[in-house]
Amino acid sequence: MANEMAKVIVAENVNKVNLIVTHIRPHFDEVLAVHLLICYGNNIFPGVDEADIETWTEGKMLKEYAGKTAAQLLAEQGILCVGTCGGIFDEHGNGELTCAHLVAQYLGVADMPELQKILKFCKRVDHDGKSMPFDLHTVMKEMYEDFGDDDEGMQIVFDWAMKAIESHILGQKYFFNCADEFAKTGEIINGGPIKIATVISNSSKMHKWIRSVHSADVIIKKDKVGRMIILPTLKKTQGIIDMRDLARVIRMMEMRKRHVSSRNWKLLEVAGTIDECSCWYFYANGDQLLNGTPTCPDVEPTKLSLKDATEAVAICCAAKFDPCKKERCEKTCNKYQFGLIACRQKRFSEIEKK
């Protein structure tokens, strides 16, 4: 209630925010706080989305604005202080919240799903002091050393960090939008011990969303052009699916659709691409089958449907969960044609006996 009252008082006393001020070499939390104000704060702080941004030293505050509080600067001159001057968004000395958290709570956006990861990161690197070498927070500090403390140098670092924050939050929005898209085109198939998720989507976040929400063992995603990727979750599928089998079965199915034939099992299961089926790339190190990626957008779309790919996964699981109980390998078996690795020992031992 007190916080809401403060917002009303601010709104009544500020005609327009024309300047946002923070301290020199602003930390990640101040930059994030400014970003939140620009994106979500205009209804409480009119003009903040178009305000200029400056970094001030303590000396400038004492010399040019001696005796002025942050509240007075805001009310009288439209100067909004962030992370400095002892104002409502100055975290120094509070011992609990970062500057960004103060802003997020004040604006009522602290619980927005797309802000959870970045606010948690902000607390870790700023409040808890637990930085990693390639954290944005750490890189900013190194960039200050590189570009210097003058206005131009700090502007370069500030703009870079703002763009990185913007891109992350946008990516999080895409992530949470996956729920609606999956509801329209997605399907969860419980194939015995394997949970398969299929979906039509162009989102690069979709497979991460599916794993986080549905814990799928295998994700089959087809984009709206027709390109497909097959992504097993290694910890769950190791020992269940031999990816050499899946690479071979997918390629065999693809080649049949294209009226191309090959009896060379070893060729069909090799990593990378093969001339006979160039639209599929077997990324063996990551155990992935890729029919085009954002870095290879010109690959011809597969002729396989999501149902075809699901069937391929089921065939490759069968050797583990529906093992052959016959004494002799028979051509009438629906797995015979695919040359599954688990079947070969029996198959070729019979040939040797003859």
C-alpha positions as CSV (number, residue, x, y, z in Angstrom):
1,M,0.0,0.0,0.0
2,A,2.8,2.4,0.9
3,N,4.6,1.5,-2.4
4,E,1.4,2.3,-4.4
5,M,1.1,5.6,-2.5
6,A,4.7,6.5,-3.4
7,K,3.9,5.8,-7.1
8,V,1.0,8.2,-7.0
9,I,3.1,10.9,-5.3
10,V,5.8,10.4,-8.0
11,A,3.3,10.6,-10.8
12,E,1.8,13.8,-9.4
13,N,5.1,15.6,-9.0
14,V,6.9,14.7,-12.2
15,N,5.8,16.3,-15.4
16,K,8.4,14.4,-17.4
17,V,11.6,12.4,-16.9
18,N,14.2,13.9,-19.2
19,L,17.4,12.5,-17.7
20,I,18.4,9.2,-16.1
21,V,21.5,9.4,-14.0
22,T,23.6,6.6,-12.6
23,H,27.2,6.4,-11.4
24,I,30.3,6.1,-13.6
25,R,31.2,2.6,-14.7
26,P,27.6,1.4,-14.0
27,H,27.4,-2.2,-12.9
28,F,25.2,-4.8,-14.5
29,D,22.4,-4.2,-12.0
30,E,22.2,-0.5,-12.9
31,V,22.1,-1.2,-16.6
32,L,19.4,-3.8,-16.1
33,A,17.5,-1.3,-13.9
34,V,17.7,1.4,-16.6
35,H,16.5,-1.2,-19.2
36,L,13.5,-2.1,-17.0
37,L,12.6,1.6,-16.5
38,I,12.7,2.2,-20.2
39,C,10.6,-0.8,-21.1
40,Y,8.1,-0.9,-18.3
41,G,8.2,2.4,-16.4
42,N,6.7,5.0,-18.6
43,N,3.3,4.9,-17.0
44,I,4.8,5.8,-13.6
45,F,7.7,7.9,-14.9
46,P,6.4,9.7,-18.0
47,G,9.1,10.3,-20.6
48,V,11.6,7.7,-19.1
49,D,11.5,5.7,-22.3
50,E,13.0,8.6,-24.2
51,A,15.1,10.2,-21.6
52,D,18.8,10.8,-22.0
53,I,21.2,8.7,-19.9
54,E,24.3,10.1,-18.1
55,T,26.9,8.7,-15.7
56,W,27.9,11.1,-12.9
57,T,30.7,11.1,-10.5
58,E,30.1,11.8,-6.8
59,G,32.1,15.0,-7.3
60,K,29.6,16.3,-9.8
61,M,26.7,15.6,-7.5
62,L,28.4,17.5,-4.6
63,K,29.4,20.4,-6.8
64,E,26.4,21.0,-9.0
65,Y,23.6,19.6,-6.9
66,A,24.7,20.2,-3.4
67,G,22.0,19.6,-0.9
68,K,19.6,18.2,-3.4
69,T,18.0,14.8,-2.7
70,A,17.1,12.3,-5.4
71,A,13.5,13.0,-4.8
72,Q,14.0,16.8,-5.3
73,L,16.0,16.2,-8.5
74,L,13.1,14.1,-9.8
75,A,10.4,16.5,-8.8
76,E,12.1,19.8,-9.8
77,Q,14.2,18.8,-12.8
78,G,13.0,15.5,-14.1
79,I,16.2,13.8,-13.2
80,L,15.7,10.1,-12.2
81,C,18.6,8.7,-10.2
82,V,19.4,5.0,-10.5
83,G,21.8,3.3,-8.2
84,T,23.1,6.6,-6.8
85,C,22.1,9.7,-4.8
86,G,20.3,7.7,-2.0
87,G,17.0,7.7,-3.9
88,I,14.4,5.0,-4.1
89,F,16.5,3.0,-6.6
90,D,19.8,3.3,-4.8
91,E,20.7,-0.2,-3.5
92,H,23.8,0.8,-1.7
93,G,23.5,0.0,2.0
94,N,20.2,-1.8,1.8
95,G,21.9,-5.1,2.1
96,E,19.1,-7.1,0.5
97,L,18.2,-6.0,-3.0
98,T,20.0,-5.0,-6.2
99,C,19.2,-1.8,-8.0
100,A,17.4,-3.9,-10.7
101,H,15.3,-5.7,-8.1
102,L,14.3,-2.4,-6.5
103,V,13.1,-1.1,-9.9
104,A,11.4,-4.4,-10.8
105,Q,9.5,-4.5,-7.6
106,Y,8.6,-0.8,-7.8
107,L,7.3,-1.2,-11.3
108,G,5.4,-4.4,-10.4
109,V,7.2,-6.5,-13.0
110,A,9.4,-8.6,-10.6
111,D,7.2,-11.7,-11.2
112,M,7.1,-11.6,-15.0
113,P,8.3,-15.0,-16.3
114,E,10.7,-13.5,-18.9
115,L,12.6,-11.6,-16.1
116,Q,13.1,-14.4,-13.7
117,K,16.4,-15.7,-15.1
118,I,18.0,-12.3,-15.5
119,L,17.0,-11.1,-12.1
120,K,18.4,-14.3,-10.6
121,F,21.6,-13.8,-12.5
122,C,21.7,-10.1,-11.3
123,K,21.5,-11.2,-7.7
124,R,24.2,-13.8,-8.1
125,V,26.8,-11.5,-9.7
126,D,26.0,-8.3,-7.9
127,H,24.5,-9.0,-4.5
128,D,26.1,-12.4,-3.9
129,G,29.4,-11.5,-5.7
130,K,29.6,-14.8,-7.5
131,S,30.8,-14.0,-11.0
132,M,32.2,-16.3,-13.7
133,P,34.8,-15.2,-16.3
134,F,32.4,-15.0,-19.2
135,D,29.4,-13.5,-17.3
136,L,28.1,-10.3,-18.8
137,H,28.8,-8.6,-15.5
138,T,32.5,-9.6,-15.7
139,V,32.8,-8.8,-19.4
140,M,31.4,-5.3,-18.7
141,K,34.2,-4.6,-16.2
142,E,36.8,-5.8,-18.7
143,M,35.3,-3.6,-21.4
144,Y,35.6,-0.5,-19.1
145,E,39.3,-1.2,-18.8
146,D,39.5,-1.5,-22.6
147,F,37.4,1.5,-23.6
148,G,38.2,3.8,-20.7
149,D,36.2,6.0,-18.3
150,D,35.4,8.9,-20.6
151,D,31.8,9.4,-21.8
152,E,32.4,7.7,-25.2
153,G,34.0,4.6,-23.6
154,M,31.2,4.2,-21.1
155,Q,28.6,4.7,-23.7
156,I,30.0,1.9,-25.8
157,V,29.9,-0.5,-22.8
158,F,26.4,0.7,-21.7
159,D,24.9,0.3,-25.2
160,W,26.5,-3.2,-25.6
161,A,25.1,-4.4,-22.3
162,M,21.7,-2.9,-22.9
163,K,21.5,-4.7,-26.3
164,A,22.5,-8.0,-24.6
165,I,19.9,-7.6,-21.9
166,E,17.2,-6.8,-24.6
167,S,18.1,-9.9,-26.6
168,H,18.0,-12.1,-23.5
169,I,14.6,-10.9,-22.4
170,L,13.2,-11.2,-25.9
171,G,14.5,-14.8,-26.1
172,Q,12.8,-15.5,-22.8
173,K,9.5,-14.2,-24.2
174,Y,9.9,-16.5,-27.2
175,F,10.6,-19.4,-24.7
176,F,7.3,-18.8,-22.9
177,N,5.4,-18.3,-26.1
178,C,6.2,-21.9,-27.0
179,A,3.4,-23.1,-24.7
180,D,0.7,-21.7,-27.1
181,E,2.5,-22.9,-30.2
182,F,2.9,-26.4,-28.8
183,A,-0.7,-26.5,-27.9
184,K,-1.6,-26.0,-31.6
185,T,0.9,-28.3,-33.3
186,G,2.6,-30.4,-30.7
187,E,2.0,-34.0,-29.5
188,I,3.4,-36.1,-26.7
189,I,3.7,-39.8,-27.6
190,N,4.4,-42.3,-24.8
191,G,6.0,-45.1,-26.7
192,G,6.7,-47.5,-23.8
193,P,9.9,-46.5,-22.1
194,I,10.4,-43.6,-24.5
195,K,8.5,-40.3,-24.4
196,I,8.6,-38.6,-27.8
197,A,7.5,-35.0,-28.5
198,T,6.7,-33.9,-32.0
199,V,5.9,-30.4,-33.1
200,I,5.9,-28.0,-36.0
201,S,7.6,-24.8,-35.1
202,N,10.2,-22.3,-36.2
203,S,11.2,-21.4,-32.7
204,S,14.8,-22.1,-31.6
205,K,13.5,-22.2,-28.0
206,M,11.0,-24.9,-28.6
207,H,13.1,-28.0,-27.8
208,K,14.3,-26.3,-24.5
209,W,10.7,-25.5,-23.6
210,I,9.6,-29.1,-24.3
211,R,12.4,-30.5,-22.2
212,S,11.6,-28.2,-19.3
213,V,7.8,-28.8,-19.3
214,H,7.4,-32.3,-20.7
215,S,10.7,-34.0,-20.0
216,A,10.6,-35.6,-23.4
217,D,13.3,-38.3,-24.2
218,V,13.3,-37.5,-27.9
219,I,12.2,-34.3,-29.6
220,I,11.3,-34.2,-33.3
221,K,10.8,-30.7,-34.5
222,K,9.8,-29.7,-38.0
223,D,9.9,-26.1,-39.2
224,K,7.2,-24.5,-41.4
225,V,9.4,-25.0,-44.5
226,G,9.7,-28.7,-43.8
227,R,13.1,-29.1,-42.3
228,M,13.4,-31.4,-39.4
229,I,15.7,-32.0,-36.4
230,I,15.7,-35.1,-34.1
231,L,17.2,-34.4,-30.6
232,P,17.5,-37.2,-28.1
233,T,18.1,-36.4,-24.4
234,L,21.4,-38.2,-24.0
235,K,21.1,-39.1,-20.3
236,K,17.7,-40.7,-20.9
237,T,18.3,-42.4,-24.2
238,Q,21.8,-43.7,-23.8
239,G,21.7,-47.5,-23.9
240,I,18.2,-47.4,-25.4
241,I,18.8,-45.9,-28.8
242,D,22.0,-46.4,-30.7
243,M,22.2,-43.2,-32.8
244,R,24.0,-45.1,-35.6
245,D,20.8,-47.1,-36.0
246,L,18.7,-44.0,-36.0
247,A,20.9,-42.3,-38.6
248,R,20.7,-45.4,-40.8
249,V,16.9,-45.9,-40.5
250,I,16.2,-42.2,-41.1
251,R,18.4,-42.2,-44.2
252,M,16.9,-45.4,-45.5
253,M,13.4,-44.0,-45.1
254,E,14.4,-40.7,-46.8
255,M,16.1,-42.5,-49.7
256,R,13.0,-44.6,-50.3
257,K,10.9,-41.5,-50.5
258,R,13.4,-40.2,-53.1
259,H,13.7,-43.6,-54.9
260,V,17.4,-44.0,-54.1
261,S,18.8,-47.2,-52.8
262,S,21.9,-48.4,-50.8
263,R,22.7,-51.6,-49.2
264,N,25.8,-50.3,-47.5
265,W,24.9,-50.2,-43.8
266,K,28.2,-48.9,-42.7
267,L,27.9,-45.9,-45.1
268,L,24.4,-45.1,-43.9
269,E,25.4,-44.8,-40.3
270,V,28.5,-42.7,-40.7
271,A,28.7,-39.3,-39.1
272,G,28.3,-36.1,-41.1
273,T,26.6,-36.2,-44.5
274,I,26.6,-38.8,-47.3
275,D,26.1,-38.1,-51.0
276,E,23.2,-40.6,-51.2
277,C,21.2,-38.7,-48.6
278,S,22.8,-35.2,-48.3
279,C,19.8,-33.6,-46.6
280,W,20.5,-35.3,-43.3
281,Y,23.5,-34.5,-41.1
282,F,24.4,-37.0,-38.4
283,Y,26.1,-35.0,-35.6
284,A,27.7,-37.9,-33.8
285,N,29.3,-36.0,-31.0
286,G,26.0,-34.5,-30.0
287,D,23.9,-37.5,-31.0
288,Q,21.6,-35.4,-33.2
289,L,20.1,-35.8,-36.6
290,L,19.8,-32.5,-38.4
291,N,18.0,-31.7,-41.6
292,G,19.1,-28.1,-41.8
293,T,19.9,-25.7,-38.9
294,P,20.0,-21.9,-38.6
295,T,23.6,-22.0,-39.7
296,C,22.7,-24.2,-42.7
297,P,19.4,-22.9,-43.9
298,D,19.7,-23.9,-47.5
299,V,19.4,-27.7,-46.9
300,E,16.6,-29.3,-48.9
301,P,13.7,-30.2,-46.6
302,T,13.1,-33.8,-45.7
303,K,10.3,-35.8,-47.4
304,L,9.7,-37.5,-44.1
305,S,6.7,-36.7,-41.9
306,L,6.7,-36.4,-38.2
307,K,5.0,-39.8,-38.1
308,D,7.8,-41.3,-40.2
309,A,10.4,-40.0,-37.9
310,T,8.5,-41.2,-34.8
311,E,8.3,-44.7,-36.4
312,A,12.1,-44.6,-37.0
313,V,12.7,-43.9,-33.3
314,A,10.3,-46.7,-32.3
315,I,12.1,-49.1,-34.6
316,C,15.5,-48.2,-33.1
317,C,14.1,-48.7,-29.5
318,A,12.6,-52.1,-30.3
319,A,15.9,-53.9,-30.3
320,K,16.3,-52.9,-26.6
321,F,12.7,-53.2,-25.3
322,D,11.3,-55.8,-27.7
323,P,14.3,-58.0,-28.4
324,C,14.1,-60.7,-31.0
325,K,13.3,-64.1,-29.4
326,K,13.6,-66.2,-32.5
327,E,16.6,-68.5,-32.9
328,R,17.1,-67.6,-36.5
329,C,17.0,-64.2,-38.2
330,E,14.1,-64.1,-40.7
331,K,13.5,-61.7,-43.6
332,T,9.9,-61.5,-42.6
333,C,10.8,-59.6,-39.5
334,N,9.9,-55.9,-39.8
335,K,13.4,-55.0,-38.5
336,Y,15.3,-57.2,-40.9
337,Q,15.6,-54.6,-43.6
338,F,17.1,-51.9,-41.3
339,G,20.2,-53.9,-40.2
340,L,19.9,-52.9,-36.5
341,I,23.2,-53.2,-34.7
342,A,21.6,-55.3,-31.9
343,C,20.4,-57.8,-34.6
344,R,23.6,-58.2,-36.5
345,Q,25.3,-60.6,-34.2
346,K,22.6,-63.2,-34.6
347,R,22.2,-62.5,-38.3
348,F,25.8,-62.8,-39.3
349,S,26.6,-65.7,-37.0
350,E,24.0,-67.7,-39.0
351,I,25.7,-66.8,-42.2
352,E,29.1,-67.9,-40.9
353,K,27.6,-71.3,-39.8
354,K,26.4,-71.9,-43.3
